[in-house]
Amino acid sequence: MILNKRKYVFALLISASCFPLLKSYAQPSDEHNLKFDQIPTTWYSGLPLGNGMCGVLVWQKEGKLRLSVDRADLWDLRPTAEIQKYSYQWAYQHRLTGDWDTVWKVADEPYDRDAAPTKIPGAAIEFDIRQMGPVESAMLDISSAICTIKWKNGIVFRIFVDATQPLIRYSWQGATPVPSLIPPAYATVPVTSTGNVVVDGQDLRRLGYTAGTVSKQKNLIIYDQQGWGPLKYQVAVASSYAQSSVQGLISITSHYSDQPKAEKASQLVKKAVRFTFDEGSAAHKLWWQQYWSKASISIPEKQLEKQWYLETYKLGAASRKGAPPISLQAIWTADNDKLPPWKGDFHSDLNTQLSYWPAYSGNHLEEGLVFTDWLWDLKPYFETYAQQVFGVSGLNVPGVATLRGHPMGGWNMYAMSPTVACWLAQHFYLQWRYSMDKEFLAQRAYPWVADAAKFIEQVTAYANGSRTLPMSSSPEINDGGMDAWFLEMTNYDRALCKYVFKIAADMAADIGNIEDQTHWIALEKEIPLFDIDPETGFTIKPGLLFRQSHRHFSHLMAIHPLGLLKYDDENERKIMEISIANLEKYGTSQWTGYSFSWLGNIYARLHQGEKAADVLGKFASCFCSTNSFHLNGDVCQIGLSNFTYHPFTLEGNFAFASGIQEMLLQSYAGYIDVFPAVPASWTNASFTSLRAEGAILVSAQKTGGQVDNITLLSEQGGEVRIRLPFPTHYIKALDKAKIEGIENGILKISFEKRGRVEIHNGYE
């Protein structure tokens, strides 16, 4: 809804009053911004803006300032006919006979062969800047999510994607360039793609769309494009000119014929153009101010600190209530006349999961809910998928999926894995544990997780007191070959099956369903124990040791992210240490960027702060573009990886942020642990309002190598355990809380709702 000016100003006042007092110290500083002395010259190094649904990359191409405009729900949803023939039991029979070509042609070949289904780009807006002279600076201020480009002659360009509406506002001061709208390079004649078309992206023209129409009215440009089947989308640009300035609006909207209609982009910009850039930015700035007030960190390694702030910015820009969750590139689809790498899909053998890791301890549960909302909304389809592909009830999720959750195939042992929903179930569990929202637990989290557990109960074969999968995998061991489907249950699948039964039991207990709890506990015990080699630790499966450099640490799932092994247990810690030593032994030659980020999280769980900081630093230095985007390959080309390509995906970015948070705060083991894995050189560090399990907001400060103070704020009340990081302590503040005692360095506190405790080092 776009308001008239009087109502608009009134709405701003109301909006401002709804925001709590904001902590100035929680806002990013200037040193965290993206700053360049030139405008970036590639789309994947562009300055990124977004609001979860709409996105923009700001860069220059051939003397033009280019705004690559994208929308999260632009998808070519045409079905893959062959995939309907696939079933788990059918693939299993072909695996037994060795007839893998038949399976490949049904489940894998179409993903490589066909351009769709796929995420598609929106359009680009260009301004001719060839006569403007040299640029002074190009900056993205992440505290306000506003990009500013300045020329040495005084010309200024500003742009933001409105945090609250599907609008993009820009302004020119000192110049009045006219925008051009550049449609994507669609055509009706297919073009043969060369190279690795999955990674590099197929030519857009292979989609076979009829070229859209671009119409121009006074100060208004409208682009209408018919996609495949039910999809139409529109991009509109409206401008308002003064003597030496321009106020501009861009919007991109979509419509699927099987969905309710919404306002078109042209209608939105016509209504919004009456407001100036500054008027339009007021509510937008308030949204970002509130977002940044949630949490902050301060660490001495400023490169890592800046990267954390940039990742946290991208989380706010890419994940928003009412929009789809983060896909491989989210709202920053490739602008190079090609489809995005891996079709921009929802990959859930790692990518979607890692992308939401930082939402929980980072105190951005609202952004995390975007993922579980999507999984919940598609639950009826996931139940159908479980029946059609696996022949059982409950639910499972395709590991490679479209916007609507439908399977896309491609390396079917992971794309159609029976344990995908088990890993995704963790996000429901974490959302519950970090929020303690009882309504969410009862109405969404437990029903979804219980159905995932029900599926595993039925798809596993039971004999002699043990429950196993007939055919098992460990992403992405043996890539897409027949030997990637194992006939013995892998440690990856064992971990996920154990985990889904374990959290189902925990949730059942939390809602008082003792019968279900007992049932899930019994099933968890029937899953085989982990296969551990005394010299190398976690194997891939019985008889197959981990003896290679590999990007995906799927055999280590029980360590992280599932946390089934605990550092405090001496025997389990030894297994963890042996497994990681073996991982290190084979080096990083076959790793991609996310491998370094993931290992940073694992090192943190092992309390190895120096190693965690080292691998996270390598990620930030050598696996990211200048705008902080994760490019998968070693861009430094210094031998960190044999992969030196540059496909952009987001999961490595968000896993990095999670790694920093794991170094500063952990709570997975049943107690809160502050600074559990910081390097000894980090003598001064602090964080405010990171979130622990139990809905506890934690702030802590370390100076001179010693932890000075810790503050706990309990949102929901309940008992909390915290490991005290100092030999003596005193309670400086105690409100709606009671100290229950201390045992083995663990302090127990009972909180009422909004209870608060402030603990200090030393003597009072």
C-alpha positions in Angstrom: 0.0 0.0 0.0 1.3 3.5 -1.0 0.1 6.4 1.2 -0.6 10.0 0.4 1.9 12.5 1.8 0.0 13.4 5.0 -0.8 9.8 5.9 2.7 8.9 5.0 4.3 11.3 7.5 1.8 10.1 10.2 2.7 6.5 9.4 6.3 7.3 9.9 5.7 8.8 13.3 3.7 5.7 14.3 6.4 3.4 12.9 9.1 5.2 14.9 7.1 4.9 18.1 6.8 1.1 17.6 10.5 0.6 17.6 12.1 0.3 21.1 14.9 2.5 22.2 17.9 1.5 20.0 21.4 0.9 21.3 23.8 3.0 19.4 26.6 0.7 20.2 24.9 -2.1 18.4 25.0 -0.4 15.0 27.8 -1.1 12.5 30.5 1.4 12.2 32.0 3.0 9.1 34.8 0.5 9.0 32.3 -2.3 8.3 31.0 -0.7 5.1 31.8 -1.7 1.5 33.9 1.1 0.2 35.6 1.4 -3.2 37.3 4.2 -5.2 35.7 2.8 -8.4 32.4 1.3 -9.3 32.6 -2.5 -9.4 32.9 -3.8 -12.9 31.3 -7.3 -12.6 27.9 -8.3 -11.4 29.2 -10.6 -8.7 31.3 -7.8 -7.2 28.4 -5.3 -7.3 27.1 -3.5 -4.3 24.3 -5.7 -3.0 20.9 -4.3 -1.8 17.8 -6.2 -0.9 14.7 -6.7 1.2 14.2 -10.5 0.9 11.9 -10.3 -2.1 13.6 -7.7 -4.3 17.3 -7.3 -4.9 19.7 -5.0 -6.7 23.4 -5.2 -7.7 25.0 -1.8 -8.4 27.9 -2.0 -10.8 29.1 -0.6 -14.1 29.2 -2.2 -17.6 30.7 -0.6 -20.7 30.4 3.0 -19.5 26.9 2.5 -18.0 25.9 2.5 -14.3 24.0 -0.8 -14.2 21.4 -1.8 -11.6 20.7 -5.5 -11.9 17.1 -5.9 -10.6 15.9 -9.3 -9.2 13.0 -10.8 -7.4 13.1 -14.0 -5.3 10.0 -15.6 -6.8 10.9 -15.3 -10.5 11.0 -19.0 -11.4 10.5 -21.1 -14.5 8.6 -24.0 -12.9 8.2 -26.3 -15.9 8.3 -29.9 -14.7 10.9 -32.5 -15.6 8.9 -35.3 -17.0 11.4 -38.0 -16.4 11.6 -37.3 -12.6 8.1 -38.6 -12.2 9.4 -42.1 -13.0 11.8 -42.1 -10.1 11.3 -43.9 -6.8 13.7 -44.9 -4.1 12.8 -48.6 -4.4 13.2 -48.5 -8.2 16.6 -46.9 -7.9 17.6 -49.5 -5.3 16.8 -52.4 -7.6 18.8 -50.8 -10.4 21.7 -50.2 -7.9 21.6 -54.0 -7.0 21.8 -55.0 -10.7 24.4 -52.3 -11.6 22.1 -50.8 -14.3 22.9 -47.2 -13.4 22.5 -45.7 -16.8 18.7 -46.1 -16.6 18.6 -44.2 -13.3 20.9 -41.5 -14.6 18.7 -40.8 -17.6 15.7 -40.3 -15.3 17.1 -38.5 -12.3 20.3 -36.8 -13.3 20.6 -36.2 -17.0 17.6 -33.8 -17.2 19.2 -31.5 -14.6 22.3 -31.2 -16.8 20.4 -31.2 -20.1 17.4 -28.9 -19.6 17.5 -25.2 -18.9 14.5 -25.4 -16.6 13.2 -25.6 -14.0 15.3 -22.7 -12.8 15.5 -19.3 -11.1 15.5 -16.5 -13.7 16.7 -12.9 -13.6 14.6 -9.8 -13.7 16.0 -7.0 -15.7 18.6 -4.2 -15.6 18.4 -0.4 -15.4 21.3 1.6 -16.9 22.4 5.2 -16.8 25.1 6.5 -19.2 27.9 7.8 -17.0 30.6 8.2 -19.7 30.6 12.0 -19.5 30.6 12.3 -15.7 34.3 12.0 -15.2 36.2 10.1 -12.6 34.5 8.5 -9.6 35.5 9.6 -6.1 33.9 6.7 -4.1 31.3 4.0 -4.3 30.0 2.9 -0.9 27.4 0.7 0.7 26.5 1.9 4.2 25.3 -1.3 5.8 23.8 0.4 8.8 21.2 2.1 6.6 21.4 -0.2 3.5 21.9 2.8 1.3 24.4 2.8 -1.5 26.1 6.1 -2.5 28.3 6.8 -5.5 30.2 10.2 -5.7 32.0 11.7 -8.6 34.8 14.1 -8.2 32.8 16.8 -10.0 30.2 16.7 -7.2 27.6 14.4 -8.8 26.0 12.0 -6.3 23.9 8.9 -6.9 22.0 7.2 -4.1 19.9 4.0 -4.1 18.2 1.7 -1.6 15.8 -1.3 -1.8 13.0 -0.3 0.6 13.0 -2.5 3.6 9.2 -2.5 3.9 7.8 -2.4 0.3 8.6 -3.8 -3.1 10.2 -0.6 -4.2 13.7 0.6 -5.1 14.4 4.3 -4.7 17.3 6.2 -6.3 18.3 9.8 -6.7 20.7 11.9 -8.7 22.1 15.2 -7.5 24.1 17.3 -10.0 23.0 15.3 -13.1 19.8 14.2 -14.8 20.6 11.0 -16.7 17.7 9.2 -18.3 17.3 5.5 -17.4 17.3 2.7 -19.9 15.6 -0.6 -19.2 17.5 -3.6 -20.4 15.5 -6.9 -20.6 17.3 -10.2 -20.1 18.6 -11.8 -23.3 15.6 -14.1 -23.9 14.9 -15.3 -27.4 12.9 -18.1 -29.1 16.0 -19.8 -30.7 17.8 -22.1 -28.3 21.6 -21.7 -28.2 23.9 -24.6 -27.4 25.8 -24.1 -24.2 29.4 -25.2 -23.7 31.5 -25.9 -20.7 30.1 -26.9 -17.3 26.5 -25.6 -17.9 25.4 -26.4 -14.4 28.2 -24.4 -12.7 28.6 -21.7 -15.4 24.9 -21.4 -16.3 23.1 -22.2 -19.5 22.4 -19.5 -22.0 19.1 -17.6 -21.1 17.9 -18.1 -24.7 17.5 -21.8 -24.1 14.4 -21.0 -22.1 12.7 -20.2 -25.4 10.7 -17.2 -24.2 9.2 -14.7 -26.5 10.9 -11.4 -26.0 9.0 -9.2 -23.5 7.6 -5.7 -24.4 9.1 -2.4 -23.3 6.7 0.5 -23.4 7.6 4.1 -22.6 5.4 6.9 -21.4 6.4 10.3 -20.0 9.0 9.6 -17.4 7.8 6.0 -17.1 9.2 2.8 -18.6 7.4 -0.5 -18.2 8.7 -4.0 -19.1 6.3 -6.9 -19.3 7.6 -10.5 -19.6 5.8 -13.7 -20.0 7.7 -16.5 -18.4 7.0 -20.2 -18.7 3.4 -21.2 -18.1 1.7 -19.3 -15.3 4.4 -16.7 -14.7 4.3 -13.1 -15.8 6.4 -10.4 -14.3 6.7 -6.6 -14.7 9.5 -4.1 -14.1 8.7 -0.4 -14.0 10.9 2.7 -13.7 9.4 6.2 -12.9 11.4 9.4 -12.8 10.8 12.9 -11.5 13.1 15.6 -12.9 14.2 18.9 -11.4 16.8 21.3 -12.8 19.8 19.3 -11.7 18.4 16.3 -9.9 16.3 13.2 -10.4 14.1 11.3 -8.0 13.5 7.7 -9.3 11.5 4.6 -8.4 11.9 1.0 -9.6 9.7 -1.9 -8.8 9.6 -5.5 -9.9 6.5 -7.6 -9.4 5.4 -11.1 -10.3 2.1 -12.9 -11.0 1.4 -16.6 -11.3 -2.0 -17.2 -12.8 -2.8 -19.8 -10.1 -2.1 -17.2 -7.3 -4.0 -14.1 -6.2 -3.2 -11.0 -8.1 -1.2 -8.2 -6.5 -0.5 -4.6 -7.6 1.8 -4.3 -10.7 5.1 -2.6 -10.6 3.8 0.3 -12.7 1.0 1.0 -10.2 3.5 1.0 -7.3 5.9 3.4 -8.8 3.2 5.8 -10.0 2.0 6.1 -6.4 5.4 6.3 -4.8 7.1 8.8 -7.1 5.4 11.8 -5.3 7.7 11.2 -2.3 11.3 12.3 -2.3 14.3 9.9 -1.7 14.7 11.2 1.9 11.0 10.9 2.7 10.9 7.4 1.3 14.0 6.3 3.2 12.7 7.2 6.7 10.8 3.9 7.5 13.5 2.0 5.6 16.2 3.4 7.9 14.1 2.6 11.0 13.8 -1.0 9.9 17.5 -1.4 9.5 18.2 0.4 12.8 16.0 -2.0 14.6 17.7 -5.0 12.8 21.1 -3.9 13.8 20.0 -3.3 17.4 19.6 -7.1 17.8 23.3 -8.0 18.4 26.8 -6.8 18.0 30.4 -8.1 18.3 33.8 -6.6 18.8 36.9 -8.7 18.1 40.5 -7.7 17.5 40.8 -9.3 14.1 39.1 -6.5 12.1 38.9 -8.4 8.8 36.9 -11.1 10.6 34.8 -8.6 12.4 34.0 -6.7 9.1 33.1 -10.0 7.3 30.7 -10.9 10.1 28.9 -7.5 9.8 28.7 -8.0 6.0 27.3 -11.5 6.4 24.8 -10.2 9.0 23.8 -7.5 6.6 23.3 -10.0 3.8 21.1 -12.1 6.0 18.8 -9.1 6.6 18.8 -8.2 2.9 18.1 -11.8 1.7 15.7 -13.2 4.2 12.5 -11.5 5.1 9.0 -12.6 6.3 6.6 -13.0 3.3 9.4 -13.8 0.9 10.9 -17.1 -0.2 13.8 -18.4 1.8 17.4 -18.0 0.8 18.2 -20.0 -2.3 21.7 -20.4 -3.8 22.0 -16.8 -4.8 18.8 -15.5 -3.2 17.9 -12.1 -4.8 21.2 -11.6 -6.6 20.7 -13.8 -9.7 23.5 -13.7 -12.3 23.4 -10.8 -14.7 25.5 -12.2 -17.5 22.9 -13.5 -20.1 23.1 -16.9 -18.4 21.1 -18.8 -15.8 22.6 -18.8 -12.3 25.0 -21.4 -11.2 23.2 -24.6 -10.3 20.0 -22.9 -11.5 19.8 -20.8 -8.4 17.8 -23.6 -6.8 17.1 -24.7 -3.2 19.9 -27.2 -2.5 19.3 -29.0 0.8 22.3 -31.4 1.0 24.0 -28.4 2.7 23.3 -25.0 1.1 19.9 -24.0 2.6 20.9 -25.4 6.0 24.1 -23.4 6.2 22.4 -20.3 5.0 20.3 -20.1 8.2 22.9 -21.2 10.7 23.7 -17.7 11.9 20.0 -16.7 12.5 19.8 -18.4 15.8 22.7 -17.4 18.0 22.9 -14.2 16.0 19.5 -13.2 17.5 17.7 -12.9 14.2 14.9 -15.4 14.7 12.5 -13.4 12.6 14.8 -14.0 9.6 15.2 -17.6 10.5 11.4 -18.1 10.5 11.4 -17.4 6.8 12.9 -20.8 6.2 10.6 -22.8 8.6 7.6 -20.8 7.2 8.4 -22.1 3.7 8.9 -25.7 4.9 5.6 -25.5 6.8 3.7 -24.1 3.9 4.9 -26.8 1.6 4.3 -29.6 4.2 1.3 -31.0 2.2 3.5 -31.4 -0.9 6.4 -33.0 1.1 3.9 -35.6 2.4 2.9 -36.3 -1.2 6.5 -36.5 -2.3 7.2 -39.1 0.5 4.4 -41.2 -0.7 5.2 -41.0 -4.4 8.9 -41.4 -4.3 9.4 -43.6 -1.1 6.0 -45.3 -0.8 5.5 -44.3 2.9 3.7 -41.7 4.9 5.2 -38.9 6.9 7.2 -36.3 5.0 10.5 -35.8 3.2 11.9 -33.0 1.1 13.6 -33.1 -2.3 17.3 -32.2 -1.8 17.3 -30.1 -5.0 14.0 -28.3 -5.2 12.1 -25.5 -7.0 10.4 -22.5 -5.5 7.4 -24.7 -4.8 9.5 -27.6 -3.3 9.2 -29.9 -6.3 12.2 -32.2 -7.2 14.6 -31.2 -9.9 16.9 -34.2 -9.8 20.6 -34.1 -10.3 23.0 -36.4 -8.5 19.9 -38.3 -7.2 21.7 -39.9 -4.2 21.5 -36.4 -2.6 18.7 -34.8 -4.6 16.4 -37.7 -3.6 18.1 -38.7 -0.3 15.7 -40.2 2.3 17.3 -38.1 5.1 16.9 -34.6 3.7 14.0 -33.7 6.0 16.0 -34.9 9.0 18.6 -32.2 8.5 15.9 -29.6 7.8 14.1 -30.6 10.9 17.0 -29.1 12.9 15.8 -25.7 11.9 12.4 -26.2 13.5 14.2 -27.5 16.6 16.6 -24.6 16.8 13.8 -22.1 16.3 12.1 -23.7 19.2 15.1 -23.9 21.5 16.3 -20.4 20.8 12.8 -18.8 21.1 11.1 -21.2 23.6 7.9 -20.2 21.8 5.4 -22.9 23.0 2.9 -22.1 20.4 5.4 -22.5 17.6 6.5 -25.8 19.2 3.0 -27.2 19.5 1.6 -26.0 16.2 4.5 -26.2 13.8 7.8 -27.5 15.1 6.7 -30.8 16.6 4.1 -31.7 13.9 6.7 -31.2 11.2 9.5 -33.0 13.0 7.3 -35.8 14.1 6.2 -36.4 10.5 9.9 -36.4 9.4 10.6 -39.0 12.1 7.5 -41.0 11.1 8.9 -41.1 7.6 12.3 -42.5 8.8 10.6 -45.1 10.9 8.8 -46.4 7.8 11.5 -46.1 5.2 14.1 -47.9 7.3 14.2 -51.7 7.3 14.1 -53.4 10.7 15.8 -56.7 11.6 17.4 -58.2 14.7 16.8 -55.1 16.8 18.5 -52.8 14.3 17.0 -50.3 11.8 18.8 -49.3 8.6 18.3 -47.8 5.2 18.5 -50.2 2.3 20.5 -47.6 0.2 22.5 -44.8 1.8 24.7 -41.9 0.8 27.2 -39.4 2.2 27.2 -36.1 0.3 29.0 -35.6 -1.9 31.3 -38.7 -1.7 31.8 -40.3 -5.1 29.9 -37.3 -6.7 27.1 -38.6 -8.9 28.3 -42.1 -9.7 26.5 -45.4 -8.9 29.0 -46.0 -6.1 27.7 -42.9 -4.3 24.7 -45.0 -3.3 26.0 -47.4 -0.6 24.4 -50.6 0.5 25.5 -50.1 4.0 24.2 -47.2 6.1 26.7 -44.2 6.2 27.6 -42.3 9.3 25.9 -39.3 7.6 22.6 -41.1 7.5 23.1 -42.7 10.9 23.6 -39.3 12.4 20.6 -37.7 10.8 18.3 -40.6 11.7 19.5 -40.6 15.3 19.1 -36.9 15.4 15.5 -36.7 14.1 14.4 -39.3 16.6 16.3 -37.5 19.4 14.8 -34.1 18.8 11.3 -35.6 18.2 11.6 -37.2 21.7 12.8 -33.9 23.2 9.9 -32.0 21.6 7.4 -34.6 22.7 8.6 -34.3 26.2 8.4 -30.5 26.0 4.7 -30.7 25.1 4.0 -33.4 27.6 3.4 -36.2 25.2 5.2 -39.0 27.1 3.9 -41.8 24.8 5.5 -40.2 21.8 8.7 -39.5 23.7 9.0 -43.1 24.7 8.4 -44.2 21.1 11.0 -41.9 19.6 13.6 -42.8 22.2 13.2 -46.5 21.4 13.6 -45.9 17.7 16.7 -43.8 18.2 18.3 -46.8 20.0 17.6 -49.0 16.9 19.7 -46.9 14.6 23.2 -48.5 14.4 26.0 -46.9 16.4 28.5 -44.7 14.5 31.3 -46.5 12.7 34.6 -45.3 14.2 38.1 -46.2 13.1 40.6 -45.9 16.0 43.1 -44.2 13.8 41.0 -42.0 11.5 37.8 -41.5 13.5 34.5 -41.2 11.7 34.4 -43.4 8.6 32.2 -42.7 5.6 30.6 -46.1 6.2 31.8 -49.4 7.6 34.9 -50.4 5.8 35.3 -47.1 4.0 37.7 -44.8 5.7 37.9 -41.1 5.0 41.2 -40.9 3.0 40.8 -38.0 0.7 40.5 -34.2 0.5 36.8 -33.5 0.1 34.7 -30.4 0.2 31.7 -31.8 2.1 32.3 -33.0 5.7 29.2 -35.2 5.6 30.8 -38.0 7.6 31.2 -35.5 10.5 27.6 -34.5 10.9 27.4 -36.0 14.4 30.1 -33.5 15.5 28.6 -30.4 13.8 26.0 -29.3 13.1 24.1 -32.0 15.0 26.1 -31.8 18.2 25.5 -35.5 19.0 29.1 -35.7 20.4 30.0 -33.3 23.2 33.4 -31.7 23.9 33.0 -32.4 27.7 32.8 -36.1 27.2 36.4 -37.3 27.2 35.8 -40.3 24.9 33.7 -38.3 22.5 36.2 -35.5 22.4 38.9 -38.0 21.5 36.8 -39.2 18.6 36.3 -35.6 17.5 40.0 -34.8 17.7 41.1 -37.9 15.8 38.5 -37.3 13.0 39.6 -33.6 12.6 43.2 -34.6 12.6 42.5 -37.1 9.8 40.6 -34.4 7.9 43.6 -32.0 8.2 45.9 -34.8 7.0 44.4 -34.9 3.5 44.6 -31.1 3.0 42.3 -28.6 1.4 43.0 -29.2 -2.4 39.4 -30.3 -3.0 37.7 -27.8 -0.7 35.5 -25.0 -1.7 34.8 -21.8 0.3 32.1 -23.2 2.4 34.4 -26.0 3.6 36.6 -23.4 5.3 33.5 -21.8 6.9 32.1 -25.1 8.1 35.5 -26.2 9.5 35.6 -22.9 11.5 32.4 -24.0 13.2 33.8 -27.4 13.9 37.1 -26.0 15.3 35.0 -23.8 17.6 33.1 -26.8 18.9 36.6 -28.3 19.7 37.6 -25.1 21.5 40.4 -24.6 19.0 40.1 -20.8 18.6 43.4 -20.2 16.7 42.5 -22.8 14.1 38.9 -21.5 13.8 40.2 -17.9 13.2 42.7 -19.1 10.7 40.3 -21.0 8.4 37.7 -18.3 8.7 40.3 -15.8 7.7 41.3 -17.9 4.7 37.6 -17.9 3.7 37.3 -14.1 3.9 40.6 -13.5 2.2 40.6 -16.0 -0.7 37.1 -17.3 -1.3 35.1 -14.1 -1.6 34.7 -11.3 -4.1 35.5 -7.8 -3.2 31.9 -7.2 -2.2 32.1 -10.2 0.2 30.1 -12.7 -2.0 31.3 -16.3 -1.6 32.7 -17.4 -5.0 33.4 -21.1 -4.0 36.9 -21.2 -5.6 40.3 -19.9 -4.4 40.3 -16.4 -5.9 43.8 -15.8 -4.5 45.1 -18.8 -6.4 47.7 -19.6 -3.8 47.1 -23.3 -3.5 44.3 -23.3 -0.9 42.1 -25.2 -3.3 42.4 -26.7 -6.8 39.0 -25.1 -7.4 39.7 -21.6 -8.8 36.4 -21.0 -10.6 34.0 -18.2 -9.4 30.4 -19.4 -9.1 28.6 -17.3 -6.5 26.6 -19.0 -3.8 25.7 -17.7 -0.3 26.0 -20.7 2.1 29.7 -20.1 2.7 29.0 -16.5 3.7 26.4 -17.4 6.3 28.4 -20.4 7.7 31.2 -17.9 8.2 29.0 -15.7 10.4 27.9 -18.8 12.4 31.6 -19.7 12.9 32.4 -16.4 14.5 29.3 -16.7 16.7 30.4 -20.3 17.8 33.7 -18.9 18.8 32.0 -16.3 21.1 29.1 -18.2 22.5 27.9 -21.9 22.6 24.9 -23.4 24.3 24.3 -26.7 22.4 25.7 -28.9 25.3 23.1 -27.9 27.8 24.8 -24.9 29.3 25.9 -21.4 28.2 29.6 -21.1 27.4 31.0 -17.6 26.7 34.2 -17.1 24.7 34.7 -20.9 24.4 37.0 -20.8 21.3 38.7 -17.4 21.0 42.4 -17.3 20.2 44.7 -16.4 23.1 45.6 -13.3 21.2 42.1 -12.0 21.4 42.7 -10.4 24.8 40.0 -7.8 24.3 36.6 -8.9 22.8 33.0 -8.4 23.5 29.5 -9.1 22.2 26.0 -7.9 23.0 22.7 -9.8 22.9 23.8 -13.0 21.1 21.2 -15.6 21.8 21.6 -18.9 23.6 19.3 -21.9 23.7 16.5 -21.4 26.3 15.7 -17.9 24.8 18.6 -16.2 26.7 20.2 -13.0 25.4 23.8 -13.0 26.4 26.3 -10.1 26.5 29.9 -10.5 27.7 33.1 -8.5 27.7 36.7 -9.7 27.9 39.6 -7.3 28.6 43.3 -8.0 29.2 42.8 -11.7 28.5 40.2 -12.1 31.3 36.4 -12.2 31.1 35.1 -9.2 33.0 31.4 -9.6 33.0 28.4 -11.5 31.6 24.8 -10.4 31.4 21.9 -12.8 30.9 18.4 -11.8 30.0 15.8 -14.5 30.0 12.9 -13.8 27.6 10.7 -16.8 28.7 12.0 -17.7 32.1 13.1 -21.2 33.2 16.3 -22.8 34.5 19.6 -21.8 33.0 23.1 -23.2 33.4 26.2 -21.2 32.6 29.9 -22.2 32.8 31.7 -19.5 34.7 34.9 -18.4 32.9 36.5 -16.9 36.0 37.7 -18.4 39.4 35.7 -16.0 41.5 32.6 -14.0 40.8 29.9 -11.8 42.2 26.4 -10.9 41.2 26.1 -7.2 40.5 22.5 -7.2 39.4 19.7 -9.7 40.0 16.2 -9.1 38.8 13.4 -11.7 38.6 16.0 -14.4 39.0 17.3 -16.7 41.7 20.8 -18.3 42.0 20.3 -22.0 42.6 23.9 -22.9 43.2 27.1 -23.9 41.5 28.6 -27.3 40.7 31.8 -28.0 38.8 32.0 -24.5 37.6 28.4 -24.5 36.3 26.2 -21.8 37.8 22.4 -22.6 38.0 19.9 -19.8 37.8 16.1 -19.8 37.9 14.5 -17.0 35.9 11.1 -15.5 35.6 10.1 -14.0 32.3 12.4 -11.0 31.5 14.6 -11.9 34.4 18.1 -10.5 34.3 21.4 -11.4 36.0 24.7 -9.6 35.7 27.8 -11.6 36.7 31.2 -10.0 37.3 34.7 -11.4 37.7 36.5 -11.0 41.0 35.2 -9.9 44.4 32.5 -7.3 45.0 
